[in-house]
Amino acid sequence: MRQLLRSFTRLGGVRSYSAVKKDLRIEGVKHAIAVASGKGGVGKSTTAVNLAVALANKCGMKVGLLDADVYGPNVPIMMKLEGKPEVTKDKKMIPIESYGIKCMSIGLLVDKDAPLVWRGPMVSSALEKMTRGVDWGNLDILVVDMPPGTGDAHITVSQRLQLSGALIVSTPQDVALMDARRGINMFSKVEVPILGIVENMSCFKCPNCAERWFIFGEGGSRKTAAEMGIEVAGEIPLELGIRKGSDDGVPIVISAPDSDVSKAYIEVAQKVVSRLEELSKEQHSRPEISL
């Protein structure tokens, strides 16, 4: 088994991709960040959408949102996107704007209920067209909603985009955090800084008595973050308004800006901005090595 794993690495496994490091930033985009999770069902897309809205509407950033979850694109519903993107003279797609955010998703290009039975190379090609084949204009931050897991799409985005960092989304229970650890380790192998971990569904606050119920466990993300040497970017409580906003296409940061949930998302956005500033300063302070 060990010999098989060594062979995989030599043939282009995760470790070999970290060696492919060059300037691959999208023209006009200062920072591209991945919002990822080790598994599905933890609220990754909901976090990506509300983070993007908070960055644009509360932090004053010029923001784009790329739905890279090719097999399960949810951004069109969550952001109430309609129609298909127009194309410029130089054959680049124009992202559709919603709530001040430029959005692109494979869900805008295919029929709503059409299943995408694609192999890795087709997924990679689609992601290439939705990044460099889009006229993003000038953006401070491009939020990339990644598919769950650690598959081809993650390697493609990490290899072909110069990600400034990755935000990991998990719920508090051990089975979700175990997969979150895999996601953290995957991004570390491809030399993408971890911006922090977001604990989604951290607790449920009873609307009648205000008592907090820790349905999925308590403190799991903080423990994992401490063990892995990363920060907790935020703890998002479980509330009905989040689900309703996602289904209605009105993110809760827009529909209930003064709610505890919105304040938690805004705090995550502020921490992301601060962390990106820190990383930029660290990069500029490194001495250049002349060969």
Secondary structure as UniProt FT lines:
FT   HELIX           2..10
FT   TURN            11..12
FT   HELIX           14..17
FT   TURN            18..19
FT   TURN            27..28
FT   STRAND          29..36
FT   HELIX           44..57
FT   STRAND          63..67
FT   TURN            70..71
FT   HELIX           75..78
FT   TURN            79..80
FT   TURN            89..90
FT   STRAND          96..98
FT   TURN            99..100
FT   STRAND          101..105
FT   HELIX           106..108
FT   TURN            112..113
FT   HELIX           120..131
FT   TURN            132..133
FT   STRAND          139..145
FT   HELIX           152..160
FT   STRAND          165..170
FT   HELIX           174..189
FT   TURN            190..191
FT   STRAND          194..205
FT   TURN            207..209
FT   STRAND          212..213
FT   TURN            215..216
FT   HELIX           220..228
FT   STRAND          232..238
FT   HELIX           240..248
FT   HELIX           252..255
FT   TURN            257..258
FT   HELIX           260..285
//
